Amino acid sequence: MYELCKKELPSPPVLMMHGIADDTVAPNQSIQLYKKLKEEEKDATFYLVEGADHGHPYFWWNQH
C-alpha cells in the first residue's frame, strides 16, 4: 500500500508571474518555488515583472 501512495502523479505545466515590487508576498517565495519545481524536473515557466506589485493591473492587461 505504501508504494501506491508514494507513486508520483503527473503534474500540469506551471506558469508563474511575480511582481518585483510585491510587498504582500516576497518575490523570493516564488523564486524558491520555481527552483524546487525545476529541481524536480517539472515543466515550469517563471517571470519576474518589473515595477508590478501584488495584484498589479499589468497581470490582467492583454496588451504587453
C-alpha positions, 0 to 999 in steps of 0.5 A: 500500500505504501508504494501506491501512495508514494507513486508520483502523479503527473503534474500540469505545466506551471506558469508563474508571474511575480511582481518585483515590487510585491510587498504582500508576498516576497518575490523570493517565495516564488523564486524558491518555488520555481527552483524546487519545481525545476529541481524536480524536473517539472515543466515550469515557466517563471517571470519576474515583472518589473515595477508590478506589485501584488495584484498589479493591473499589468497581470490582467492587461492583454496588451504587453 
